[in-house]
Amino acid sequence: MVVSTIMFCLFIVTYSDRMVYPDWQRMPEPALLWINTFILFISSFVFVRIQLASKKNQFKKIKRELLVIGFLAFVFLIGQLLVWQNMVNAGYYVSGSPANAYFYLFTALHGLHLLGGLIYWIITLRKVWNTNDIVIRKVKHTIELCAIYWHFLLAVWVVLFGLMLFS
């Protein structure tokens, strides 16, 4: 996560520097981005519930909630693709302006990180589904790491979305 944080911070710095040039044309704020942001908040909240259930060894609840996480992640990714499609249909191409390029870059990188999170989510899901008394401690650790990464993705999205929203 350190490398990802540094990478996103560097992109934020270059984004901020690039905004001052006269060819910067602000993009519209699609309503679907707000919905996607809400979906990420919900998924982070669900992960908090998973963390609490893990402390109480409520593995049935964890299994159910992890499936909800996967569903929300896929809904978010589909939402992002729909945002891209709507932006392209409205004439906001990657090559249209630097603001457009940064928008697509930020959302693509965030989406790739979310896909990486889904890989770890699958690993977590498999461990939870195959839980026995010997591996419970490892499963709890895996759940905790997955939750931390998910909360990190929310924080990154809030910063990026806020930056794009107010610039």
C-alpha positions as CSV (number, residue, x, y, z in Angstrom):
1,M,0.0,0.0,0.0
2,V,3.0,2.3,0.5
3,V,3.9,2.1,-3.2
4,S,0.3,2.8,-4.2
5,T,0.0,5.7,-1.8
6,I,3.2,7.2,-3.2
7,M,2.0,6.7,-6.8
8,F,-1.4,8.3,-6.1
9,C,0.3,11.2,-4.3
10,L,2.6,11.8,-7.2
11,F,-0.3,11.8,-9.6
12,I,-2.1,14.3,-7.4
13,V,0.9,16.6,-7.4
14,T,1.2,16.5,-11.2
15,Y,-2.6,17.0,-11.5
16,S,-2.4,20.0,-9.3
17,D,0.5,21.4,-11.3
18,R,-1.2,20.8,-14.6
19,M,-4.5,22.5,-13.6
20,V,-3.0,26.0,-13.9
21,Y,-2.4,25.8,-17.6
22,P,-4.9,27.6,-19.9
23,D,-5.8,24.4,-21.8
24,W,-7.3,22.8,-18.7
25,Q,-11.0,22.3,-19.3
26,R,-13.0,21.0,-16.3
27,M,-15.1,17.9,-16.9
28,P,-18.7,17.6,-15.8
29,E,-19.6,15.7,-12.6
30,P,-21.6,12.6,-13.6
31,A,-24.2,11.7,-11.0
32,L,-23.1,8.1,-11.3
33,L,-19.8,9.0,-9.7
34,W,-21.7,10.0,-6.6
35,I,-23.6,6.7,-6.6
36,N,-20.3,4.8,-7.0
37,T,-18.8,6.8,-4.1
38,F,-21.8,5.8,-2.0
39,I,-21.3,2.2,-3.0
40,L,-17.7,2.4,-1.7
41,F,-18.8,3.8,1.6
42,I,-21.3,1.0,2.0
43,S,-18.7,-1.6,1.2
44,S,-16.3,-0.1,3.7
45,F,-19.2,-0.2,6.3
46,V,-19.9,-3.8,5.5
47,F,-16.2,-4.6,6.0
48,V,-16.4,-3.0,9.5
49,R,-19.2,-5.4,10.2
50,I,-17.1,-8.3,8.9
51,Q,-14.3,-7.3,11.2
52,L,-16.6,-7.2,14.2
53,A,-18.1,-10.6,13.2
54,S,-14.6,-12.0,12.9
55,K,-13.8,-11.0,16.5
56,K,-16.9,-13.0,17.6
57,N,-16.2,-16.0,15.3
58,Q,-19.4,-15.5,13.4
59,F,-18.3,-17.1,10.2
60,K,-21.8,-17.6,8.7
61,K,-22.2,-13.8,8.9
62,I,-18.7,-13.2,7.5
63,K,-19.5,-15.5,4.5
64,R,-22.7,-13.6,3.8
65,E,-21.1,-10.2,4.2
66,L,-18.1,-11.1,2.0
67,L,-20.5,-12.0,-0.8
68,V,-22.1,-8.6,-0.4
69,I,-18.6,-7.0,-0.7
70,G,-18.0,-8.8,-3.9
71,F,-21.3,-7.8,-5.3
72,L,-20.7,-4.1,-4.4
73,A,-17.2,-4.2,-5.9
74,F,-18.6,-5.5,-9.2
75,V,-21.4,-3.0,-9.1
76,F,-18.8,-0.2,-8.6
77,L,-16.6,-1.4,-11.5
78,I,-19.6,-1.7,-13.8
79,G,-20.7,1.8,-12.7
80,Q,-17.2,3.1,-13.5
81,L,-17.4,1.6,-17.0
82,L,-20.8,3.2,-17.5
83,V,-19.3,6.5,-16.4
84,W,-16.6,6.1,-19.0
85,Q,-19.1,5.2,-21.7
86,N,-21.3,8.2,-20.8
87,M,-18.3,10.5,-20.9
88,V,-17.1,9.2,-24.3
89,N,-20.7,9.5,-25.6
90,A,-20.8,13.1,-24.4
91,G,-17.5,13.8,-26.3
92,Y,-15.1,13.7,-23.3
93,Y,-12.3,11.6,-24.8
94,V,-8.9,10.9,-23.2
95,S,-7.2,13.0,-25.8
96,G,-9.7,15.9,-25.5
97,S,-7.9,17.7,-22.7
98,P,-5.5,17.1,-19.9
99,A,-8.4,17.0,-17.4
100,N,-10.0,14.2,-19.3
101,A,-6.7,12.3,-19.5
102,Y,-6.3,12.6,-15.7
103,F,-9.9,11.6,-15.1
104,Y,-9.5,8.4,-17.1
105,L,-6.0,7.7,-15.6
106,F,-7.2,8.2,-12.0
107,T,-10.3,6.1,-12.4
108,A,-8.4,3.3,-14.3
109,L,-5.7,3.1,-11.7
110,H,-8.3,3.0,-8.9
111,G,-10.2,0.3,-10.8
112,L,-7.1,-1.8,-11.2
113,H,-6.4,-1.5,-7.5
114,L,-9.9,-2.6,-6.8
115,L,-9.4,-5.6,-9.1
116,G,-6.3,-6.4,-7.1
117,G,-8.4,-6.1,-4.0
118,L,-10.9,-8.6,-5.5
119,I,-8.1,-11.1,-6.0
120,Y,-7.3,-10.9,-2.3
121,W,-11.1,-10.9,-1.6
122,I,-11.3,-14.3,-3.4
123,I,-8.4,-15.6,-1.3
124,T,-10.2,-14.4,1.8
125,L,-13.5,-15.9,0.7
126,R,-11.8,-19.3,0.1
127,K,-10.2,-19.3,3.5
128,V,-13.4,-18.3,5.3
129,W,-15.3,-21.1,3.4
130,N,-12.7,-23.7,4.4
131,T,-12.4,-22.6,8.0
132,N,-11.5,-25.2,10.7
133,D,-10.2,-24.8,14.3
134,I,-6.6,-24.9,13.2
135,V,-6.7,-22.0,10.7
136,I,-9.2,-19.6,12.4
137,R,-6.4,-17.3,13.5
138,K,-5.0,-17.1,9.9
139,V,-8.5,-16.5,8.5
140,K,-9.0,-13.6,11.0
141,H,-5.7,-12.1,9.9
142,T,-6.6,-12.4,6.2
143,I,-10.0,-10.8,6.9
144,E,-8.2,-7.9,8.7
145,L,-5.7,-7.3,5.9
146,C,-8.5,-7.4,3.3
147,A,-10.5,-4.9,5.3
148,I,-7.5,-2.6,5.7
149,Y,-6.9,-2.6,1.9
150,W,-10.6,-2.0,1.2
151,H,-10.6,1.0,3.6
152,F,-7.5,2.3,1.9
153,L,-9.2,2.1,-1.5
154,L,-12.1,4.1,-0.1
155,A,-9.7,6.8,1.2
156,V,-7.9,7.0,-2.1
157,W,-11.2,7.3,-4.0
158,V,-12.5,10.1,-1.6
159,V,-9.2,12.0,-2.2
160,L,-9.3,11.6,-6.0
161,F,-13.0,12.2,-6.3
162,G,-12.7,15.3,-4.1
163,L,-9.8,16.6,-6.2
164,M,-11.6,16.1,-9.4
165,L,-14.8,17.6,-8.0
166,F,-13.3,20.8,-6.7
167,S,-10.8,21.5,-9.5
